[in-house]
Amino acid sequence: MRVAKLAVAAALVAALGSQAVADAPRAAVDGKRMRNPEAGQWMSYGRTWDEQRFSPLKQINDKNVGTLGLAWYADLDTYRGIESTPLMIDGVLYNVSVFNVVTAYDAKTGKKLWTYDPHVAREWARLACCGPSARGIAAWKGRIYIGALDGRLIAVDAKTGKEVWSQQTFDKNWAYSITGSPRVFDGKVVIGNGGADYGVRGFVIAYDAETGKKLWKFYTVPGDPAKGPDHEASDSVMPMATKTWNGEWWKYGGGGTAWDSIVYDPKLNLVYIGTGNGGPHVQHFRSPNGGDNLFLCSIVAVNATTGKYVWHYQMVPDEEWDYTCTQPMVLADLKIAGQQRQVLMQAPKNGFFYVLDRKTGKVISGKSYVPNTWASGLDPKTGRPIVYPDAKITETPHLMTPSWMAAHSWYPMSYSPLTGLVYFPAQEQGDVYARLPDGKFKWVPFRSNSGRDFGSQPELRKKLLAEANANEKGYLLALNPVTQKEAFRVPYPYPGSGGVLTTAGNLLVEGTIEKNLAIYRADNGKLLWRMPVDNVPLAGPITYTVDGEQYIAVNVGWTGSPVYGLSKIPGGFRTSTSRLLVFKLGGTAKLPPMPPPSSLPAPPYLRAGEAEVKEGQALYAQTCRTCHGEDARGGVKDLRYMTPDTHKHFLDIVLGGARADKGMASFKDLLTPSQAEAIHSYLIARANEDWQDDAAHK
């Protein structure tokens, strides 16, 4: 009888808790709450506007974390990568999955409250270099804001999931997409976009959070000078930027897209924009006589109210290596050389860690945190990089590290004011760079236009790639931003581990390429706890409290960033379906077992000639490489090991859109049947090269 009464009481408590969630105001985020962040909430992408991803919670700490267990989980109905940071506001957890499907959950129990599907056409995945993932959503005064892959900025009611307003942020005649998280800064929804590889002109745009009315727009690279001003917020600075370009770059877009990090300082009323790579990649084709090409790979500060230019710092003048400065930015106040400084910190793709004065944009320090064949350091007077003479891309293949795969990419980093350390996943991945000969480059809209040559001097390439692969590394790095010295690192067998979180409980949380969620001591990196989760938690973890109990939540789902060593794992690199996982002390929920592995299929015989294979190699590099990996290894799906049925229906898939529902849209507007056959021949050739060795390991 006593057991029955306890069960009834527990059910009543759960019901009351659910009712409290149902009755509470939803997403009641405003300027007052963001300026005075509550410890148990996670109300914006980086928790606070400074995006430190540090939580003052310490109920879960370095003394008791060993009892952490799974509280609840939600299947996300996809095997695609999940990159998003959830929000947790007043007992409701809001999460976004692939193709921008948003679901609200009871943050304590995992009960679904509503789901909103914007019905993004699946062919838009073709224009997102790393798949149709979103990195986050935003909240403000009862609404959730979604930056959809197809360019819509959508406001939905946080209580019902019903659409309130929608704005198309870009012209669909250009190959834009949105994968970054929108931010709301004092009633202004700010969003950037991607697509530099495919040929677009980058910009950031702000809307009124209440009405959806456009407030300002800032272009990050100049347009056609003959057309005059754009009549946008960036007009005042475009003449200066235009002087750093030459040729007819505007025909190719120019690039400079702000596809991820955008941060706000409410005291200075500044919005900081991280900008991306050039389009095309190779500067010789977009700006033949050189030039800094502003504002590629830069931090640009604009007035939050007007969007007008205030300052910039360019990390990579002449950018042509597919380096981007869109990686996470963190704001903090640090004591440097005896002086309190307001700083902005960033570890972009190029392998340097930067500390800038966020009021003026002046460089305080910058130092490489990985082996670097691009630049030896920064000029102490100007802050410009000292570029190695042989780093520029020529027709002769040479090895570059960092490469386009990045020393650090979009994976969130954290700063702990308790340890004074910055934490982020770093990696060492080289690649072979060479440009096409003059007259061979042809710009094709809606296709990756790098200008690089992927087939010249194959023996030299093979040697250089072997060297790059032998040196592939990944690790969690803890860095002192004041001294620019490494505090410690946690090595992993391969690159590809995820974003990080730190807490006042002396915890450092990261998902690993080993398919674990791991927790370390934040002060020295000692492993405290880890749990196998059958997938890679790439996204940034969060922590929150409900009814006085602390939780840790993270999305798990491996995306298509190439990691060459994974192809040698016995049995193959297998993952489960993508999920949202939520943990608490004493959690007892269990994940279902993974399905058994499938055998590695033998490739068909290669019947194509060398000319067709070489044509296919070039077309693959232009059309398929960003999703399916360099040299047809890794990526969203390893195409060397297609099943017999996939080989049989290859043209139906590539040209007919037979798997459009899975995100593989038709490429019939870019490829002829004979070109698709050439790509197929190249993939068969690659499979025959590697199958025997790989099958022996599996």
C-alpha positions in Angstrom: 0.0 0.0 0.0 2.8 2.4 0.9 4.5 1.7 -2.4 1.3 2.5 -4.3 0.8 5.7 -2.4 4.4 6.7 -3.2 3.8 6.0 -6.9 0.6 8.1 -6.9 2.5 10.9 -5.1 5.3 10.8 -7.7 2.8 10.8 -10.5 1.1 13.8 -9.0 4.4 15.7 -8.6 5.2 14.9 -12.2 1.8 16.1 -13.4 2.0 19.3 -11.4 5.5 19.9 -12.8 4.3 19.4 -16.3 1.3 21.7 -15.6 3.6 24.4 -14.2 5.7 24.2 -17.5 2.5 24.4 -19.5 1.2 27.5 -17.6 4.4 29.4 -17.4 5.3 32.2 -19.8 7.5 30.9 -22.6 10.9 32.3 -23.7 10.4 35.5 -21.7 13.9 36.7 -22.6 14.6 40.5 -22.6 17.4 42.9 -22.1 17.1 42.9 -18.3 17.5 39.1 -18.1 20.3 39.0 -20.6 22.2 41.7 -18.7 21.7 39.9 -15.4 21.9 36.2 -16.5 20.3 33.6 -14.1 22.6 30.7 -13.3 20.1 28.0 -14.2 19.0 29.4 -17.6 20.6 29.0 -21.1 18.8 31.8 -23.0 21.1 32.4 -26.0 23.5 30.6 -28.2 26.6 31.1 -25.9 24.4 31.4 -22.8 25.3 35.1 -22.4 25.9 37.8 -24.9 29.7 37.5 -24.4 29.4 33.8 -25.5 31.8 32.5 -22.8 29.9 29.2 -22.5 30.7 29.2 -18.8 28.0 28.3 -16.3 28.1 29.3 -12.6 26.3 26.1 -11.7 28.2 23.7 -9.4 25.7 21.1 -8.1 27.4 18.7 -10.5 31.1 19.1 -9.7 34.5 17.4 -9.8 33.6 15.5 -6.6 30.3 13.9 -7.6 30.3 13.8 -11.4 31.1 10.1 -11.3 27.4 9.4 -10.5 26.2 11.3 -13.6 23.8 9.3 -15.7 21.3 9.7 -18.6 18.1 11.4 -17.5 16.2 11.3 -20.8 16.9 11.4 -24.5 15.0 12.2 -27.8 15.7 10.6 -31.1 16.0 13.2 -33.8 15.0 10.9 -36.7 18.1 11.5 -38.8 21.6 10.0 -39.2 22.9 13.4 -40.4 25.1 15.6 -38.3 23.6 17.7 -35.5 25.5 20.9 -34.7 23.0 22.9 -32.7 23.2 24.3 -29.2 19.8 24.0 -27.4 18.2 26.8 -25.4 16.6 26.2 -21.9 14.4 28.9 -20.6 12.1 28.6 -17.6 11.8 24.8 -17.7 11.4 24.4 -21.5 14.2 23.1 -23.7 14.1 24.3 -27.3 16.2 22.4 -29.9 16.7 22.5 -33.7 17.5 19.5 -35.8 18.5 19.2 -39.5 16.4 21.2 -42.1 15.5 23.6 -39.2 12.9 21.4 -37.5 12.4 22.9 -34.0 11.0 21.0 -31.0 10.1 22.2 -27.5 10.5 19.8 -24.6 9.7 19.7 -20.9 13.4 20.2 -19.8 12.9 17.9 -16.8 11.0 15.0 -18.3 11.7 15.2 -22.1 8.0 15.3 -22.9 7.4 17.0 -26.3 5.4 20.2 -26.2 5.4 21.1 -29.8 7.3 20.7 -33.1 7.6 23.3 -35.9 8.8 22.2 -39.4 9.5 25.0 -41.8 9.5 22.5 -44.7 12.8 23.4 -46.2 13.2 21.8 -49.6 15.7 19.0 -49.4 17.7 20.2 -52.4 19.0 23.1 -50.3 21.3 20.6 -48.6 23.4 20.8 -51.9 24.3 24.4 -51.1 25.4 23.8 -47.5 29.0 22.5 -47.6 28.7 20.4 -44.4 25.1 19.4 -44.6 21.7 20.9 -43.7 22.5 21.4 -40.0 21.7 24.5 -38.0 23.9 25.6 -35.2 21.2 27.1 -33.0 18.1 29.2 -32.5 17.4 32.5 -30.6 14.7 33.6 -28.2 13.2 37.0 -27.4 10.0 38.1 -25.6 7.9 34.9 -26.2 9.3 34.0 -29.6 11.8 31.6 -31.0 13.8 32.7 -34.1 15.0 30.3 -36.8 17.5 31.0 -39.5 16.3 28.5 -42.1 18.7 26.9 -44.7 16.7 28.4 -47.5 17.2 31.9 -46.2 14.0 32.5 -44.3 14.2 34.2 -40.9 11.2 32.8 -39.0 9.7 33.9 -35.7 7.4 31.3 -34.0 5.4 31.6 -30.9 7.3 30.0 -28.0 4.2 28.6 -26.4 2.5 27.1 -29.4 5.1 26.7 -32.1 2.9 28.6 -34.5 4.6 30.9 -37.1 4.3 34.6 -36.3 6.3 36.1 -39.2 8.8 35.2 -41.9 11.3 37.2 -43.9 13.3 36.0 -46.9 16.8 37.3 -46.1 18.6 36.7 -49.4 18.0 36.6 -53.2 17.5 32.9 -54.2 19.1 33.7 -57.6 22.5 33.4 -55.7 23.8 30.3 -54.0 23.3 31.5 -50.4 22.3 29.4 -47.4 22.0 29.8 -43.6 23.6 27.3 -41.2 24.6 29.7 -38.4 22.4 30.6 -35.4 20.5 33.9 -35.4 21.2 36.2 -32.4 18.8 38.7 -30.8 20.5 41.8 -29.4 18.2 44.2 -27.6 15.3 43.5 -29.9 17.3 43.2 -33.1 17.5 39.8 -34.8 20.9 39.5 -36.6 21.7 36.8 -39.1 24.5 36.1 -41.6 24.7 33.5 -44.4 27.0 31.1 -46.2 27.8 30.3 -49.8 31.2 31.9 -50.5 32.4 28.6 -52.1 29.5 28.7 -54.5 29.8 32.4 -55.5 28.0 35.0 -53.4 28.6 38.4 -51.8 28.5 38.2 -48.0 26.4 40.3 -45.8 24.8 40.5 -42.3 21.3 41.8 -41.9 19.2 42.9 -38.9 15.4 42.8 -38.4 13.1 44.1 -35.7 12.3 41.1 -33.4 8.7 42.2 -32.9 7.6 43.1 -36.4 10.2 41.5 -38.8 10.9 44.8 -40.3 14.4 45.2 -41.8 16.6 47.5 -39.7 20.0 47.5 -41.5 22.3 45.5 -43.8 26.1 45.4 -43.9 27.9 44.0 -46.9 31.2 42.4 -46.0 32.8 42.7 -49.5 32.3 45.4 -52.2 30.1 44.9 -55.2 30.4 46.2 -58.8 31.8 49.7 -58.5 30.0 50.8 -61.7 26.6 50.3 -60.0 27.3 52.9 -57.3 26.4 52.6 -53.6 24.1 49.9 -52.3 22.1 52.3 -50.1 22.9 50.1 -47.1 24.7 50.6 -43.7 28.0 49.5 -45.3 28.1 52.3 -47.9 30.4 54.6 -45.9 33.2 52.0 -45.8 32.8 50.3 -49.2 35.1 52.8 -51.1 37.9 51.9 -48.7 37.2 48.2 -49.2 37.0 48.5 -53.0 40.5 49.9 -53.2 41.8 46.6 -51.9 40.3 44.6 -54.8 41.0 44.5 -58.6 39.7 42.6 -61.6 36.0 41.7 -61.9 35.5 40.0 -58.5 31.8 41.0 -58.3 31.0 38.5 -61.1 32.0 35.7 -58.8 30.4 37.2 -55.6 33.7 37.7 -53.8 32.7 35.7 -50.7 33.3 37.0 -47.2 30.2 35.4 -45.9 29.4 35.6 -42.1 28.2 32.0 -41.8 28.6 31.6 -38.0 29.9 33.8 -35.2 28.3 37.2 -34.4 28.7 38.6 -30.9 27.3 41.7 -29.1 28.8 44.1 -26.5 25.8 46.0 -25.0 28.0 48.5 -23.1 29.9 49.5 -26.3 26.8 49.0 -28.5 28.9 47.1 -31.0 28.1 44.0 -33.0 31.2 41.9 -34.0 31.0 40.0 -37.3 33.4 37.2 -38.2 33.8 37.0 -42.0 34.7 34.1 -44.2 36.8 33.0 -47.2 37.1 34.5 -50.7 35.1 33.3 -53.6 36.7 31.8 -55.7 39.2 30.6 -53.2 42.3 31.2 -55.3 42.9 35.0 -55.3 44.6 34.8 -58.8 41.1 34.4 -60.3 39.0 36.8 -58.3 41.6 39.6 -57.8 44.5 38.9 -60.2 46.9 41.6 -59.0 46.6 40.8 -55.3 45.3 43.2 -52.7 44.1 42.7 -49.1 40.5 42.0 -50.4 38.6 43.5 -47.4 36.8 42.3 -45.5 37.7 38.7 -46.1 38.7 36.7 -43.0 38.2 39.7 -40.7 36.5 40.8 -37.5 34.3 43.8 -38.4 32.7 45.9 -35.6 29.5 47.7 -36.5 27.2 50.0 -34.5 24.4 47.8 -33.2 21.7 50.5 -33.8 22.7 51.6 -37.3 24.8 48.8 -38.7 27.5 51.3 -39.7 31.2 50.5 -39.7 33.3 51.2 -36.6 36.6 49.2 -37.0 38.0 46.0 -38.5 41.0 43.7 -38.1 41.9 41.4 -40.9 43.5 38.2 -39.8 44.3 37.0 -43.4 45.0 39.6 -46.0 45.0 38.1 -49.6 42.9 35.2 -48.3 43.1 32.2 -50.7 43.5 29.1 -48.5 39.8 28.8 -47.6 40.6 30.2 -44.2 37.7 31.8 -42.4 37.4 34.0 -39.4 33.8 33.0 -38.7 34.8 30.8 -35.8 33.5 31.4 -32.2 34.3 34.8 -30.7 34.4 35.2 -26.9 34.3 38.5 -25.1 36.0 39.0 -21.7 37.7 41.5 -19.4 41.4 40.4 -18.8 44.2 41.9 -16.9 47.1 42.1 -19.4 50.5 43.7 -18.5 49.0 45.2 -15.4 46.1 46.8 -17.3 42.4 45.8 -17.4 41.5 45.2 -21.0 38.2 44.7 -22.8 39.0 41.9 -25.2 37.7 39.8 -28.0 39.2 36.3 -28.4 39.1 34.0 -31.4 40.9 30.9 -32.7 40.0 30.9 -36.5 40.9 28.3 -39.2 44.4 29.7 -39.8 45.8 28.3 -36.6 46.5 31.6 -34.7 44.8 32.5 -31.4 44.0 36.2 -31.3 43.3 38.6 -28.5 42.0 42.0 -29.7 40.9 45.2 -27.9 37.2 45.0 -28.6 36.8 48.8 -28.4 39.4 49.7 -31.0 40.2 46.5 -32.9 43.9 46.7 -32.1 45.8 43.5 -31.8 47.0 42.7 -28.2 48.5 39.4 -29.1 48.4 36.6 -31.7 50.2 33.4 -31.8 50.0 30.1 -33.6 48.6 27.2 -31.6 49.3 24.4 -34.2 52.1 23.7 -36.6 51.8 26.4 -39.3 53.2 26.6 -42.9 51.2 29.8 -43.6 52.7 32.5 -41.5 55.5 32.8 -39.0 53.8 35.3 -36.7 52.4 38.9 -36.6 54.3 42.1 -37.3 54.5 43.7 -33.9 53.9 47.2 -35.3 51.0 46.6 -37.8 49.5 43.3 -36.6 49.7 41.9 -40.1 50.8 38.3 -40.6 54.3 37.5 -41.7 53.4 35.2 -44.6 55.9 32.5 -45.6 57.1 33.1 -49.2 56.1 29.7 -50.4 52.6 29.8 -48.9 50.9 31.4 -51.9 49.1 29.0 -54.3 50.8 28.4 -57.6 50.5 25.7 -60.2 53.0 23.5 -58.3 51.4 21.4 -55.6 52.6 22.1 -52.1 51.5 21.0 -48.6 49.7 23.5 -46.4 48.8 23.3 -42.7 46.5 24.4 -41.5 44.3 23.6 -44.5 40.7 24.3 -45.5 39.8 21.6 -42.9 40.8 24.2 -40.2 43.0 24.2 -37.1 39.7 25.1 -35.3 36.3 25.4 -37.1 32.8 26.2 -35.9 32.9 23.9 -32.8 32.1 26.2 -29.8 34.9 27.2 -27.4 34.6 28.3 -23.7 36.3 30.7 -21.4 36.3 30.1 -17.6 36.8 33.2 -15.5 37.7 30.8 -12.6 40.7 29.1 -14.3 41.5 32.0 -16.7 41.7 29.5 -19.6 40.2 29.2 -23.0 39.2 25.7 -24.2 38.6 24.6 -27.7 39.1 21.5 -30.0 42.2 21.9 -32.2 43.4 19.7 -35.0 46.3 19.3 -37.4 45.2 18.4 -40.9 47.2 19.3 -44.0 46.2 19.3 -47.6 47.8 19.8 -51.0 47.2 23.1 -52.7 47.7 24.1 -56.4 45.8 26.4 -58.7 44.5 25.7 -62.2 46.6 27.0 -65.1 45.5 30.3 -66.7 42.5 29.7 -69.1 41.4 26.5 -67.3 39.3 28.1 -64.6 35.5 28.3 -65.4 33.1 29.8 -62.8 29.8 27.9 -62.6 27.1 29.4 -60.4 25.7 27.0 -57.7 28.8 24.9 -57.8 31.9 25.0 -55.6 34.4 27.3 -57.4 37.7 27.0 -55.7 40.1 27.6 -58.7 42.3 24.8 -57.3 43.8 22.0 -59.4 43.1 18.7 -57.8 44.8 16.4 -60.3 48.1 17.8 -61.4 51.4 15.9 -60.7 49.7 12.9 -59.1 52.9 11.3 -57.8 53.9 14.5 -55.9 50.4 14.8 -54.6 50.4 11.2 -53.4 53.6 11.8 -51.5 52.4 15.0 -49.9 49.0 13.6 -49.0 50.7 10.6 -47.3 52.8 13.1 -45.2 49.6 15.0 -44.3 47.7 11.9 -43.3 50.6 10.6 -41.2 50.6 13.9 -39.2 46.8 14.1 -38.7 46.1 14.9 -35.0 43.2 16.1 -32.8 43.1 17.3 -29.2 41.3 19.4 -26.7 43.4 22.5 -26.0 43.5 24.7 -22.9 45.2 28.0 -23.5 46.0 31.0 -21.3 44.9 34.0 -23.4 47.0 36.4 -21.3 50.3 34.6 -21.8 49.4 32.8 -25.1 50.8 29.6 -23.5 49.3 26.2 -23.5 48.1 25.0 -20.1 47.3 21.4 -21.1 45.9 19.3 -23.9 43.8 16.2 -24.0 44.9 14.1 -27.1 42.4 12.1 -29.2 43.2 9.4 -31.8 41.8 11.6 -34.6 40.5 15.1 -35.2 36.7 15.7 -35.0 35.8 16.2 -31.4 33.1 18.7 -30.5 32.4 21.9 -28.7 33.0 22.6 -25.1 31.4 23.8 -21.9 32.9 24.9 -18.5 31.2 25.3 -15.2 31.9 26.6 -11.7 32.0 22.9 -10.6 35.5 22.7 -12.2 34.0 20.8 -15.1 35.1 20.8 -18.7 32.6 19.0 -20.9 33.3 17.8 -24.5 32.0 15.3 -26.9 34.8 13.2 -28.5 35.5 11.6 -31.8 35.7 8.3 -29.8 31.8 8.6 -29.5 31.9 9.5 -25.9 30.7 12.4 -23.8 33.7 13.2 -21.6 34.1 15.5 -18.6 37.5 16.7 -17.3 38.8 18.8 -14.5 38.8 22.4 -15.9 41.9 23.3 -14.0 44.2 20.4 -15.2 42.4 18.3 -17.8 42.2 15.1 -15.7 39.4 12.8 -16.9 36.6 12.6 -14.4 33.8 10.8 -16.3 32.9 9.6 -19.7 30.0 7.7 -21.3 29.8 6.0 -24.7 26.9 7.5 -26.7 27.3 5.7 -30.0 27.8 8.9 -31.9 30.0 12.1 -31.8 28.6 15.0 -29.7 29.9 17.8 -32.0 27.5 20.5 -30.8 28.1 22.7 -27.8 26.8 21.2 -24.5 24.7 23.3 -22.2 23.8 23.0 -18.5 20.7 24.2 -16.6 18.5 23.7 -13.6 14.8 22.7 -13.2 13.3 22.5 -9.7 16.7 22.9 -8.1 18.3 20.0 -10.0 21.1 20.5 -12.5 21.2 18.9 -16.0 23.7 18.7 -18.8 22.3 18.5 -22.4 24.0 17.9 -25.7 23.1 17.0 -29.3 25.0 14.0 -30.8 25.4 13.4 -34.5 28.4 13.1 -36.7 28.7 15.5 -39.6 30.7 15.3 -42.8 34.0 16.9 -41.9 36.8 14.7 -43.4 38.9 12.7 -41.0 41.1 10.4 -42.9 42.1 8.1 -40.1 38.6 7.0 -39.5 38.7 4.9 -42.7 41.2 2.6 -40.9 39.0 1.8 -37.9 38.2 -2.0 -37.8 34.6 -2.5 -38.7 34.3 1.0 -40.0 33.3 4.3 -38.3 29.7 3.5 -37.4 27.3 5.8 -35.6 23.8 5.5 -34.2 20.9 7.8 -35.1 21.3 11.4 -34.0 19.9 12.2 -30.6 19.4 14.9 -27.9 20.9 13.6 -24.6 20.2 15.0 -21.2 22.1 13.9 -18.0 21.7 14.4 -14.3 23.2 12.9 -11.1 21.8 9.5 -10.6 20.2 9.3 -14.1 19.3 5.7 -15.0 17.9 5.9 -18.6 19.5 3.6 -21.2 20.2 4.1 -24.9 19.1 1.4 -27.3 21.9 -0.8 -28.8 23.3 0.0 -32.2 22.3 -2.2 -35.1 24.9 -4.8 -36.3 27.5 -3.6 -38.8 27.1 -4.3 -42.5 30.0 -5.9 -44.5 32.2 -3.7 -46.7 31.0 -4.2 -50.3 33.5 -5.1 -52.9 33.7 -2.4 -55.7 32.8 -3.2 -59.3 35.5 -3.6 -61.9 36.8 -0.4 -63.4 36.0 -0.3 -67.1 36.6 3.4 -67.8 39.7 4.8 -69.4 42.2 7.1 -67.8 40.8 10.2 -69.5 37.3 9.6 -68.1 38.6 8.9 -64.6 40.6 12.2 -64.7 37.6 14.1 -65.9 35.6 12.5 -63.1 38.2 13.5 -60.6 38.0 17.2 -61.6 34.2 17.2 -61.6 34.1 15.4 -58.2 36.4 18.1 -56.7 34.2 20.9 -58.1 30.8 19.3 -57.2 31.1 16.6 -54.5 34.2 17.2 -52.5 32.9 19.5 -49.8 30.2 16.9 -48.7 31.9 13.6 -49.5 35.6 14.4 -48.6 38.9 15.1 -50.2 40.1 12.3 -52.5 36.6 10.6 -52.0 37.4 9.7 -48.4 35.1 10.2 -45.5 32.5 13.0 -45.5 28.7 12.6 -45.2 29.0 9.2 -46.9 32.1 7.4 -48.1 31.4 7.0 -51.8 34.2 4.5 -52.3 32.0 1.8 -50.6 28.7 2.2 -52.3 26.4 -0.9 -52.3 25.7 -2.7 -55.6 22.2 -1.2 -55.6 23.7 2.3 -55.2 26.1 1.7 -58.1 23.2 0.5 -60.2 21.1 3.6 -59.5 23.9 6.1 -59.5 22.6 8.3 -62.2 19.0 8.1 -60.8 20.5 9.4 -57.5 22.8 12.1 -58.9 20.6 13.4 -61.7 17.2 12.1 -60.9 17.0 13.1 -57.3 16.0 9.6 -56.2 17.4 10.3 -52.7 16.3 13.9 -52.4 14.3 13.0 -49.3 17.6 12.2 -47.6 19.2 15.5 -48.7 20.9 14.3 -51.8 19.3 16.6 -54.3 19.5 16.3 -58.1 22.5 17.8 -59.8 21.0 17.7 -63.3 21.3 21.5 -63.6 25.1 21.2 -63.1 26.1 17.8 -64.6 25.4 16.1 -67.9 24.8 12.3 -67.9 28.3 11.8 -69.3 29.8 14.0 -66.6 27.9 12.1 -63.9 29.2 8.8 -65.4 32.8 10.2 -65.3 32.3 11.0 -61.5 31.0 7.4 -61.1 34.1 6.0 -62.9 36.4 8.1 -60.7 34.6 6.7 -57.5 35.0 3.2 -58.8 38.7 3.8 -59.5 39.1 5.1 -55.9 37.3 2.1 -54.5 39.5 -0.3 -56.3 42.6 1.5 -55.1 41.6 1.3 -51.4 39.1 -1.6 -51.0 41.6 -4.4 -50.5 43.6 -2.6 -47.8 40.5 -1.3 -46.0 38.6 -4.7 -46.2 41.6 -6.3 -44.5 41.1 -4.0 -41.5 37.4 -4.6 -41.4 
